[in-house]
Amino acid sequence: MMKNCRYNINFTSFALCFEAFAAKNLTSNNKLKLIFLIVIKLIFSFSFCNDIFSQSVNLTDIISHVIEEIASDASDTEEAALYTEKLQDLADDPVNINSSDPDEISRLFFLSDFQVRSLIDYTRNTGRILTIYEITAIPGFDRELAAMMVPFINIENNSVISSSGGRWRNSFITSLSCRTGATDPTYTGSPWKSLTKYKFAAGSLSGGFTMEKDAGEKFFNHNTLIPDFFSANICYTGKGIIRKIIAGDFSARAGQGTNLNTGIRTGLSLVSPGFMAAKNELKPYTSTDENNFFRGTAMAVRIRNVSASFFFSLNSLDAATDSTDGKQEDYIISLGKTGLHNTQASLQKKDAVSITTWGLNISYDYRNIRLGFSGVSDKLSLRMEGAGNSPRDLFDFKGYHNSVYSAFYNSTIKNFLLFGEISLNENGKHAIVQGIAAKPAGRLTFNLLYRNYSPGYTSFHGKGPGVSSETANEEGMLGNFTFEAAKHLFITGGCDISKFKWLRYRCSAPSYAIKKVLLARYAPSGKLAMEALYNYKFAMVDNPGTGGIKMQTPLISRIVRGTIKYSPADNISFTTRIDHKMISHSSDRGILMLQDLKFFMKKISLTVWMRYCIFNTDSYNSRIYTYENDLLYSFSIPALSGSGSRSYIMIKWDAGKTAEMRLRYGITSTGTVITDTGCREDIKIQVRLRF
C-alpha cells in the first residue's frame, strides 16, 4: 500500500510542476487549468491500492501513431476518420478469433493475408486459442501485435457466440457538436454539427442508416424531409453459396485497391508493418464520406474455391459544372470531395451529376495461392472537361465513360507473402503494385512495397497504396520492419521514397519525396511504457518568391518525440509527451508538451479523460499534430500552430448495459496565432443506446 501511495505523491507533484510551468510560460487564460488541478486532487483523494478493474489495452495507444501519421499528410483527410471508425466497429463487434472462418478473421483489417491464414491454420490444426499469449507463438505474430488485437477479439467457444446470433440487437447513437469561432456569415444553416447512426442485427439480417449535418448546413435542403446526408442499407449474410446480399449503400474493395477501394488506403503507415496487403471486401456503408460509396445492389457468392461479387450502383456526386452555350450546364469542371454544403456556392455543386457504375470481382484459391480479376465501369451524366488552365491538369480525365480492369494475386510460401496487382484503364495507363511481407526470424518482420502509377491513370473508385490523394503520377518504394531487439524492447522503422513524373500540388515540376520513421518502444510491464520517435520528411515545393515558372526548393522537417505512459493503479493512467519539430533551410521551430490523464470510477461507472497541452511554433510549416480522445465514430487531430495551449476534458457515463453518454469540452487559447487570435472552444455531446 505504501508503494502505491508513493506513486500517488510523485504524480501529484509532477502535475503541480507541469501546471506551474504552463502558467509561467503562457499569457492566455485557459479555463481548464484550474479544472485540471482540481480533478487531480480529487482523484488522489481516493485510494488506488485496490484493483478496480482488470488491465486492458487503451484504444488510443493503438491508433494514435497511425492516425497522426495519416493526418500529417494533408492529401487525404478522410483516411483518419475511416481508420478510427473501422477500429470502433471492431471494438463494438469483436472478431471470434477461434472461428477458423476467413471472412470473420479478415475483419481484423490491419492484419495481412499471411497473418490471417496463419491464425486459421493454427486453430484448425492445434485447436482453440485459450489466451492472448498463445497468439505470440503463431508465425507472423509478436507480443506487440497480439496486444494490439486485444480490444478487437473474443476468445470464446463458437457455440457460445452462435447461440445468441438470432437475437434482435439494436444500436442507436446521436451526437451534437459546435465550435466557437467557426461561424461564417455565408453559412446557410446553424453552426452545430450532428451525426446519427442506427444499426440492427438479427441472425443473418442486418441494416441501419446514417444521417449527418455538417457545421453551417441546413438539416433539410431543397424543401425535402431528407437530411443533407442520409445513407441506409439492409444486408443478408449467409454461409452457403450466397455469402452476402446488400441493398442500399455499400462499399467495396478488391486486390490492392488500385481499381476498386472505397475504404482505407493501404500501405500508408511506416509504423504499422502489418497494415499492408489489402483483402477483398463487400460491406454495408456506414461512413460519412459523401462522395466515395456505392448506392444500389451487391451480391457475393462462393462455390468451393471460387469467390465472386457483383454490384450495380446509381449515385449522385458533387461537382462544379459549366456550360458551352451559357445556358444549360453540359460539362464537368471538377468533382467535389469535401461533402460540405453550407454556402450557396457549395449547394449549387451538391448532387450536380450522376454516375452509373457496375463492377465484377472474381478470385480463385488454390492451396496457398489466390488469383483474382476485377472490372469496374463508370458512366457520368455529363462529360468531364476540366478547367484546363494549368499544365498540372494535362493528364486529367476527360469524357463520359471510364473502365478499369485489373488482375491481382497473393501467395504464401512458408513465412513469406507475395502480393501484387496490375490495372489498366481505357487509355492504356497503368497502375502496378508489387509487395512482399515476411517474418524470416521469430523476432523480425519486414515488408516491401513497390508502386508505379502513370500520369493520367484514372479510377473513380480506386485508392492504391501511396502518398498522393489520387492513384496517379507516382512511383515509389516503401519498406518497414519490426524487430524485438530485447525483452520488452521493440524497434519499428521504415522508409518511403516517392517519385512524381509530372507536376503536382505545390510543385510545378517533376519531383520526389522521402519519408523516414524510427520508433523505439520499451514496455517492461503493463503499467509502464516508454516511446521515442524520430520522423523525417523531405519534399520539393514551389518557391513563392520566384516569378514565371516556379523554382523548386526542398522542404525538410524533422520531429523528435518522447512519450511516457504510466498506470500507478488499474483505474488511472498518465501520459506525458514532448515533441520538437525542426524545419530545415529556415529558423522555424515547434515544440509541444502535453499531459494526459485517464481515470475510471467503478462505483458510478464514470470515465474521465483530460489533457493539458502547451505549444509554440514559428509558422504553419512547423505545426504539430496530436491525436485526442473523442466521441464514438468521431476523431480530433488538431494541427497546432502559433503559441498557446490546447486542453480538453471528456466524461463518459455508462448507465448500465443499455445506455452511454459522453460529454466533451475543449478549448484552444492563443497568444499569437498564425491564422486567428483569441480562444476557440468546442462542445460535444453524445448519447448511445443498445437494446
C-alpha positions in Angstrom: 0.0 0.0 0.0 2.8 2.4 0.9 4.4 1.7 -2.6 1.2 2.8 -4.4 0.9 5.9 -2.1 4.4 6.9 -3.0 3.5 6.8 -6.7 0.5 8.9 -6.0 2.6 11.6 -4.3 5.1 11.6 -7.2 2.5 12.1 -9.9 0.7 14.8 -7.9 3.9 16.7 -7.6 4.5 16.2 -11.3 1.1 17.6 -12.2 1.6 20.6 -10.0 5.0 21.3 -11.6 3.6 20.9 -15.1 0.8 23.4 -14.3 3.3 25.9 -12.8 5.4 25.6 -15.9 2.4 26.2 -18.1 1.1 29.2 -16.2 4.6 30.8 -16.3 5.1 30.3 -20.0 1.6 31.2 -21.3 0.0 34.6 -21.3 -3.5 33.4 -22.3 -6.2 32.2 -19.9 -7.1 28.6 -20.1 -10.4 27.6 -18.5 -9.2 24.1 -17.9 -6.1 24.9 -15.9 -8.0 25.1 -12.6 -10.2 22.2 -13.5 -7.2 20.1 -14.3 -5.7 20.6 -10.8 -9.0 20.2 -9.0 -9.7 16.9 -10.7 -6.2 15.6 -10.0 -6.6 16.5 -6.3 -10.0 14.8 -6.2 -8.5 11.7 -7.9 -5.7 11.3 -5.4 -8.2 11.6 -2.5 -9.2 8.0 -3.5 -7.1 5.0 -2.5 -5.5 3.3 -5.6 -4.2 0.4 -3.5 -7.1 -1.8 -4.6 -7.6 -3.2 -8.1 -10.8 -1.8 -9.6 -10.9 -3.3 -13.0 -8.5 -5.6 -15.0 -5.8 -4.0 -17.1 -6.8 -3.5 -20.7 -5.2 -2.1 -23.8 -6.0 1.5 -24.4 -7.5 2.1 -27.9 -5.7 5.4 -28.0 -2.3 3.8 -27.7 -3.1 1.6 -30.7 -4.3 4.1 -33.2 -2.6 7.4 -32.2 0.7 6.8 -34.1 -1.0 5.6 -37.3 -3.7 8.3 -37.3 -1.3 11.2 -36.6 0.9 9.9 -39.4 -2.1 9.9 -41.7 -3.3 13.3 -40.6 0.1 14.9 -41.1 -0.2 14.0 -44.8 -2.9 16.5 -45.6 -3.6 15.0 -49.0 -6.4 12.9 -47.8 -8.1 13.9 -44.5 -10.9 11.3 -44.7 -8.4 8.4 -44.1 -8.1 9.2 -40.4 -11.8 9.2 -40.0 -12.2 5.9 -41.8 -9.4 4.3 -39.7 -11.0 5.4 -36.5 -14.4 4.2 -37.5 -13.3 0.8 -38.6 -11.5 0.2 -35.3 -14.6 1.4 -33.4 -16.7 -1.1 -35.3 -14.3 -3.9 -34.3 -14.4 -2.8 -30.7 -18.2 -2.9 -30.7 -18.3 -6.2 -32.5 -15.2 -8.2 -31.7 -13.9 -10.9 -34.0 -14.3 -14.5 -32.9 -10.6 -15.5 -33.1 -11.4 -19.2 -32.9 -13.9 -19.2 -35.8 -11.5 -20.5 -38.5 -13.6 -18.6 -40.9 -11.5 -16.4 -43.4 -14.3 -13.8 -43.7 -14.5 -13.5 -39.9 -10.8 -13.3 -39.3 -10.3 -10.8 -42.2 -12.4 -8.3 -40.3 -9.1 -7.6 -38.5 -8.3 -5.3 -41.4 -4.8 -4.4 -40.0 -3.6 -8.0 -40.4 -2.0 -9.1 -43.6 -3.3 -12.1 -45.6 -0.3 -14.1 -44.3 -1.3 -13.4 -40.7 -5.0 -14.2 -41.4 -4.0 -17.6 -42.9 -1.6 -18.3 -40.0 -4.4 -17.8 -37.5 -6.8 -20.1 -39.4 -4.2 -22.8 -39.9 -3.3 -22.7 -36.2 -6.9 -23.1 -34.9 -7.6 -25.8 -37.4 -4.5 -27.9 -36.7 -3.9 -27.1 -33.0 -7.3 -26.2 -31.6 -8.8 -23.3 -29.8 -6.7 -20.3 -28.7 -7.1 -20.1 -25.0 -5.2 -17.0 -24.1 -3.9 -13.9 -25.8 -0.3 -15.0 -25.0 -0.8 -18.0 -27.2 -1.1 -15.8 -30.3 2.6 -14.7 -30.0 3.7 -18.3 -30.8 1.9 -18.2 -34.2 4.1 -17.5 -37.3 3.7 -13.8 -38.3 2.8 -12.5 -34.8 4.7 -11.0 -31.9 3.8 -9.7 -28.5 3.2 -6.1 -29.7 0.7 -7.2 -32.4 -1.0 -9.6 -30.0 -1.5 -6.7 -27.5 -2.9 -4.6 -30.3 -5.5 -7.2 -31.1 -6.9 -7.4 -27.5 -9.8 -4.9 -27.8 -10.9 -6.4 -31.1 -11.1 -10.1 -30.5 -13.3 -12.5 -28.5 -11.8 -15.8 -27.2 -14.9 -17.8 -26.8 -16.4 -21.1 -27.9 -18.1 -21.0 -31.3 -21.2 -22.4 -29.8 -21.4 -19.6 -27.2 -21.2 -16.9 -29.8 -23.6 -18.5 -32.3 -26.3 -19.2 -29.7 -27.2 -15.6 -29.4 -26.8 -14.8 -33.1 -30.6 -14.8 -33.8 -31.4 -12.3 -31.1 -32.5 -8.9 -32.4 -29.9 -6.3 -31.4 -30.1 -2.5 -31.9 -27.6 0.3 -31.6 -28.6 3.9 -31.7 -26.1 6.8 -31.4 -26.6 10.5 -31.8 -24.2 13.4 -31.3 -24.1 17.2 -31.4 -21.0 19.4 -31.6 -20.3 23.1 -32.1 -17.1 25.1 -32.3 -16.9 28.8 -31.5 -15.1 31.0 -34.0 -16.1 28.7 -36.8 -19.3 30.6 -37.8 -19.2 32.1 -41.2 -21.6 34.8 -42.3 -22.1 32.9 -45.6 -23.4 29.8 -43.8 -26.9 28.8 -44.8 -27.6 26.9 -41.6 -26.7 26.6 -37.9 -23.1 26.1 -36.8 -24.0 22.9 -35.0 -22.8 19.6 -36.5 -25.0 16.5 -35.9 -24.5 12.8 -36.6 -26.9 10.0 -36.0 -26.3 6.3 -36.6 -28.7 3.3 -36.2 -27.8 -0.3 -36.7 -29.8 -3.5 -36.2 -28.8 -7.2 -36.4 -30.9 -10.3 -36.2 -29.2 -13.5 -37.2 -28.2 -13.3 -40.8 -30.1 -10.0 -41.4 -28.6 -6.6 -40.5 -29.1 -3.0 -41.6 -29.2 0.6 -40.5 -28.9 4.3 -41.5 -26.6 7.2 -41.1 -27.6 10.9 -41.0 -25.1 13.8 -40.9 -25.4 17.6 -40.9 -22.1 19.5 -41.1 -21.5 22.8 -39.5 -23.3 25.6 -41.4 -25.5 23.3 -43.3 -29.3 23.2 -43.2 -30.6 19.9 -41.8 -33.1 19.7 -44.6 -32.3 21.0 -48.1 -34.3 21.5 -51.3 -37.7 21.5 -49.4 -37.4 17.8 -48.6 -37.6 15.9 -45.4 -34.3 14.1 -46.1 -31.2 15.4 -44.2 -28.3 16.9 -46.1 -26.6 13.4 -46.0 -28.6 10.3 -45.5 -27.4 6.8 -46.1 -29.2 3.5 -45.5 -28.8 -0.2 -46.2 -30.0 -3.7 -45.5 -27.8 -6.8 -45.7 -28.2 -10.5 -45.7 -25.1 -12.6 -44.7 -25.0 -16.4 -45.3 -22.6 -19.3 -45.1 -23.7 -21.2 -48.2 -23.3 -20.3 -51.8 -24.7 -16.9 -51.3 -22.4 -15.1 -48.8 -23.9 -11.6 -48.9 -26.6 -9.5 -50.5 -26.8 -5.8 -49.9 -29.5 -3.3 -50.9 -28.8 0.4 -50.4 -25.4 2.0 -49.8 -22.3 -0.2 -49.7 -18.5 -0.1 -50.1 -16.2 -2.5 -51.9 -12.6 -3.3 -52.3 -10.6 -5.8 -54.4 -6.9 -6.7 -54.5 -4.6 -3.8 -53.7 -7.3 -1.2 -54.3 -5.9 0.5 -57.4 -9.1 -0.3 -59.3 -11.7 -0.7 -56.5 -11.3 0.6 -53.0 -13.9 2.8 -51.3 -12.4 2.1 -47.9 -9.0 2.8 -46.3 -5.9 3.3 -48.4 -3.3 0.6 -47.8 0.4 0.9 -47.2 0.1 4.3 -45.6 1.9 3.8 -42.3 5.6 3.2 -41.7 5.0 2.3 -38.0 2.3 -0.3 -38.7 4.1 -3.1 -40.6 1.1 -5.4 -40.7 -1.1 -2.9 -42.5 0.0 -3.7 -46.0 -1.8 -6.3 -48.1 -5.5 -5.5 -48.8 -8.3 -8.0 -48.9 -11.4 -8.4 -51.0 -14.3 -6.8 -49.2 -18.0 -6.1 -49.8 -19.8 -4.5 -46.8 -22.6 -2.1 -45.9 -21.6 1.6 -46.0 -21.7 3.3 -42.6 -19.3 6.2 -43.0 -19.9 9.8 -43.8 -17.7 10.4 -46.9 -20.4 11.7 -49.1 -18.7 11.2 -52.5 -17.0 7.8 -52.2 -19.5 5.0 -51.9 -21.9 2.9 -54.0 -25.7 3.1 -54.0 -27.6 0.2 -55.4 -27.3 -3.6 -55.0 -24.5 -6.0 -54.5 -24.0 -9.8 -54.1 -21.2 -12.0 -53.1 -21.1 -15.8 -53.7 -18.7 -18.6 -53.1 -18.6 -22.1 -54.7 -15.8 -24.2 -53.3 -12.6 -22.3 -54.1 -14.2 -19.6 -56.3 -15.5 -16.4 -54.9 -17.3 -13.7 -56.9 -19.0 -10.4 -56.2 -21.2 -8.3 -58.5 -22.6 -4.9 -58.0 -24.6 -2.1 -59.7 -24.8 1.5 -58.5 -26.5 4.7 -59.5 -25.3 7.5 -57.3 -25.0 11.3 -57.3 -21.8 13.3 -57.0 -20.9 16.9 -56.1 -19.4 18.7 -59.0 -18.6 22.1 -60.4 -20.2 22.4 -63.8 -20.2 24.9 -66.7 -21.9 25.5 -70.0 -20.6 25.9 -73.5 -23.6 28.0 -74.6 -24.0 29.9 -71.4 -27.5 28.3 -70.8 -27.6 24.7 -69.8 -24.8 23.0 -67.8 -23.2 20.4 -70.1 -19.8 19.6 -68.8 -17.9 19.0 -65.5 -15.0 21.2 -64.4 -14.2 19.2 -61.2 -15.7 16.6 -58.9 -16.3 17.6 -55.2 -14.6 15.8 -52.3 -15.4 17.6 -49.1 -19.2 16.9 -48.8 -19.8 20.4 -47.4 -22.9 22.2 -48.4 -23.0 25.2 -46.1 -22.9 28.1 -48.6 -24.9 29.0 -51.7 -21.9 28.2 -53.9 -21.4 24.7 -52.4 -25.2 24.0 -52.6 -25.0 24.6 -56.3 -22.5 21.7 -56.6 -24.5 19.3 -54.5 -25.5 16.2 -56.5 -24.9 18.0 -59.7 -24.1 14.9 -61.7 -25.0 11.2 -61.5 -22.6 8.3 -62.0 -23.7 4.8 -63.1 -21.3 2.0 -62.0 -21.1 -1.7 -62.4 -18.4 -4.0 -61.1 -17.3 -7.6 -61.1 -14.7 -9.3 -58.9 -13.7 -13.0 -59.1 -11.0 -14.8 -57.2 -9.8 -18.4 -57.1 -8.0 -20.0 -54.2 -5.7 -23.0 -54.8 -3.7 -24.1 -51.8 -1.6 -21.1 -50.8 -2.3 -19.1 -54.0 -5.1 -16.6 -54.7 -5.7 -15.3 -58.2 -8.2 -12.6 -58.9 -9.7 -10.4 -61.6 -11.9 -7.3 -61.3 -13.5 -4.9 -63.7 -15.3 -1.6 -62.9 -17.1 0.6 -65.5 -18.4 4.1 -64.8 -20.6 6.4 -66.9 -21.1 10.1 -66.0 -24.3 12.0 -66.8 -22.2 14.9 -68.1 -18.8 14.8 -69.9 -15.8 15.8 -67.9 -13.6 18.5 -69.4 -11.7 20.1 -66.6 -10.7 23.8 -66.3 -7.7 23.2 -68.5 -5.9 26.4 -67.2 -2.9 24.7 -65.7 -0.2 22.4 -67.1 -0.7 20.3 -63.9 -4.2 19.3 -65.4 -2.7 18.0 -68.6 -3.4 14.3 -67.8 -6.7 14.8 -66.1 -9.6 12.5 -67.2 -11.9 13.8 -69.9 -15.0 12.2 -71.3 -18.2 10.4 -70.2 -17.0 6.9 -69.7 -14.2 5.2 -67.9 -13.5 1.4 -67.5 -10.7 -0.2 -65.5 -9.6 -3.8 -65.4 -7.2 -5.4 -63.1 -5.6 -8.7 -62.2 -4.2 -9.4 -58.7 -2.6 -12.3 -56.7 -1.1 -13.3 -53.4 0.8 -16.3 -52.5 2.1 -17.7 -49.2 5.5 -19.5 -49.2 6.4 -20.6 -45.7 7.0 -17.3 -43.8 6.7 -15.1 -46.9 3.7 -13.5 -48.5 3.9 -12.2 -52.1 1.2 -10.0 -53.4 0.6 -7.7 -56.4 -1.8 -6.1 -58.8 -1.8 -4.5 -62.3 -4.6 -2.3 -63.5 -5.3 -0.7 -66.9 -7.8 1.9 -67.9 -9.2 2.6 -71.4 -6.4 4.9 -72.3 -3.8 2.3 -71.6 -2.5 4.0 -68.5 -1.4 1.6 -65.8 -1.2 1.1 -62.0 1.2 -1.6 -60.7 1.7 -2.7 -57.1 4.1 -5.5 -56.0 4.9 -6.3 -52.4 6.3 -8.8 -50.0 5.6 -9.4 -46.3 7.9 -11.7 -44.4 8.9 -13.0 -41.0 12.3 -14.6 -41.6 13.0 -14.9 -37.9 11.0 -15.1 -34.8 11.7 -11.6 -33.7 11.9 -9.8 -37.1 9.1 -8.8 -39.5 9.6 -6.8 -42.6 7.6 -5.5 -45.6 8.5 -4.1 -49.0 6.0 -2.5 -51.4 6.6 -1.0 -54.9 4.0 1.0 -56.8 4.1 2.6 -60.2 1.1 4.8 -61.3 1.1 6.5 -64.7 0.2 10.2 -65.0 -3.3 10.0 -66.5 -4.3 6.7 -64.8 -7.9 7.3 -63.6 -10.1 5.2 -61.4 -13.0 6.9 -59.8 -13.2 4.3 -57.0 -9.6 3.2 -56.6 -7.2 4.1 -53.8 -4.0 2.2 -54.1 -1.1 2.4 -51.6 0.8 5.6 -51.8 1.3 9.2 -50.6 -0.9 11.1 -53.1 -4.6 11.7 -52.8 -5.1 10.1 -56.2 -3.7 6.9 -57.6 -1.8 8.5 -60.4 1.5 10.2 -61.2 3.5 8.3 -58.5 6.3 5.8 -58.4 7.8 4.7 -55.1 9.2 2.0 -52.8 8.1 1.6 -49.2 9.9 -0.6 -46.7 9.4 -1.1 -42.9 10.3 -3.6 -40.2 9.6 -4.5 -36.6 12.3 -6.1 -34.5 12.1 -7.3 -31.0 15.6 -6.3 -30.0 15.4 -7.4 -26.4 12.8 -8.5 -23.9 10.1 -5.8 -23.9 12.0 -3.6 -26.4 10.5 -3.2 -29.9 12.1 -1.2 -32.7 10.0 -0.3 -35.7 11.3 1.7 -38.7 10.5 2.5 -42.2 11.4 4.5 -45.3 9.3 5.6 -48.3 10.8 7.1 -51.4 8.3 8.6 -53.9 8.9 10.0 -57.4 6.4 12.2 -59.2 6.8 12.2 -63.0 4.6 15.1 -63.6 3.5 18.3 -61.8 1.6 18.1 -58.5 0.1 20.3 -55.9 2.6 23.0 -54.8 5.2 21.7 -57.2 5.4 22.9 -60.8 8.0 20.3 -61.9 8.7 16.6 -61.6 9.9 15.9 -58.1 10.5 13.4 -55.4 9.8 12.9 -51.7 11.4 10.9 -48.9 9.9 9.9 -45.5 11.6 8.0 -42.7 10.4 6.9 -39.3 12.1 5.2 -36.4 10.2 4.2 -33.3 11.5 2.5 -30.2 9.1 1.2 -27.6 10.0 -0.2 -24.2 7.2 -1.8 -22.2 8.6 -3.7 -19.2 5.2 -4.2 -17.6 1.5 -3.4 -18.2 1.9 -0.3 -16.0 4.8 1.4 -17.8 5.7 2.1 -21.4 8.2 4.5 -22.9 8.5 5.5 -26.6 11.0 7.5 -28.6 10.2 8.5 -32.2 12.1 10.2 -35.0 10.3 11.4 -38.1 12.0 12.8 -41.2 10.2 14.2 -44.3 11.7 15.7 -47.5 9.6 17.2 -50.3 10.1 19.6 -53.2 7.8 22.6 -53.2 7.5 25.8 -55.3 9.5 28.8 -54.1 6.8 31.5 -53.8 9.4 34.2 -54.3 10.1 33.3 -58.0 8.2 34.5 -60.9 7.2 32.8 -64.1 7.9 29.1 -63.9 8.3 28.5 -60.2 11.7 27.2 -59.0 11.6 24.3 -56.5 13.1 24.4 -53.1 13.4 21.5 -50.6 11.2 21.5 -47.6 12.6 19.2 -44.8 11.0 18.6 -41.5 12.2 16.6 -38.5 10.3 15.6 -35.5 11.7 14.1 -32.3 9.2 12.8 -29.8 9.4 11.3 -26.3 6.4 9.6 -24.6 6.0 8.1 -21.2 2.8 6.2 -20.2 2.3 5.1 -16.6 -0.5 3.5 -14.6 0.1 3.6 -10.9 -3.2 1.7 -10.5 -5.6 -0.2 -12.7 -8.1 2.7 -12.8 -5.8 5.5 -13.6 -3.2 6.2 -16.3 -0.9 9.2 -17.2 0.7 10.1 -20.5 3.5 12.7 -20.8 4.7 13.7 -24.2 7.2 16.2 -25.7 7.5 17.0 -29.4 10.2 19.1 -31.0 9.9 19.9 -34.7 12.6 21.5 -36.9 12.2 22.9 -40.4 15.5 23.0 -42.4 16.5 26.0 -44.5 14.6 28.2 -42.1 14.6 29.1 -38.5 11.1 27.6 -38.0 10.8 25.5 -34.9 8.0 24.0 -33.0 7.6 22.5 -29.5 4.7 20.8 -27.8 4.3 19.4 -24.3 1.2 17.6 -23.0 -0.1 15.8 -20.0 -2.9 13.3 -20.4 -4.9 11.7 -17.6 -7.5 8.9 -17.7 -9.4 7.9 -14.6 -12.2 5.4 -14.0 -14.6 5.4 -11.1 -16.3 2.0 -10.9 -18.9 2.8 -8.3 -20.6 5.3 -10.6 -19.4 3.9 -13.9 -17.7 7.2 -14.9 -14.6 7.5 -17.0 -12.7 10.9 -17.4 -10.2 11.8 -20.0 -8.2 15.1 -19.6 -5.4 16.8 -21.4 -3.4 20.0 -20.9 -1.1 20.9 -23.7 1.1 23.9 -24.5 2.7 24.6 -27.9 4.8 27.2 -29.6 5.6 27.1 -33.3 7.1 29.7 -35.6 4.9 29.1 -38.6 2.3 26.8 -40.0 5.0 24.7 -41.6 6.2 23.7 -38.1 2.7 22.8 -36.9 2.4 19.7 -34.8 -0.5 17.1 -34.9 -1.9 15.4 -31.7 -4.5 12.7 -31.5 -7.2 13.4 -29.0 -9.8 11.1 -27.4 -13.2 12.0 -28.8 -16.8 10.8 -29.2 -17.5 7.4 -30.7 -17.3 7.5 -34.5 -15.6 10.8 -34.4 -12.0 12.0 -34.3 -10.0 15.1 -33.3 -6.4 15.6 -34.6 -5.8 19.4 -34.4 -2.9 20.9 -36.2 -1.4 23.2 -33.5 0.5 26.3 -34.7 1.4 29.6 -33.2 1.8 30.0 -29.4 -0.8 28.9 -26.9 -2.4 25.9 -25.1 -4.9 23.2 -26.0 -6.9 21.4 -23.4 -10.0 19.2 -23.2 -12.0 17.1 -20.8 -14.3 14.3 -21.8 -16.6 12.3 -19.5 -18.3 9.0 -20.2 -21.0 7.7 -18.1 -22.3 4.1 -18.5 -26.0 3.8 -17.4 -26.0 0.0 -17.2 -25.5 -2.1 -20.3 -28.1 -0.3 -22.5 -27.1 3.4 -22.4 -23.9 5.5 -22.5 -23.4 9.3 -22.6 -20.3 11.3 -23.4 -19.7 15.0 -22.9 -16.6 16.7 -24.3 -15.4 20.3 -23.8 -12.2 21.6 -25.4 -10.5 25.0 -25.6 -7.6 26.4 -27.6 -6.2 29.6 -26.1 -3.7 31.5 -28.2 -1.4 34.5 -27.5 0.0 34.9 -31.0 -1.5 32.7 -33.7 -0.8 32.3 -37.4 -4.4 32.3 -38.5 -6.6 34.0 -35.8 -6.5 35.2 -32.3 -8.3 34.6 -29.0 -10.0 31.5 -27.7 -11.6 28.8 -29.7 -14.0 26.4 -27.8 -15.7 23.2 -28.9 -18.6 21.4 -27.2 -19.7 17.9 -28.0 -22.4 15.6 -26.5 -23.3 12.1 -27.5 -25.9 9.5 -26.4 -25.7 5.8 -27.2 -28.4 3.2 -26.7 -28.1 -0.5 -27.1 -31.2 -2.7 -26.8 
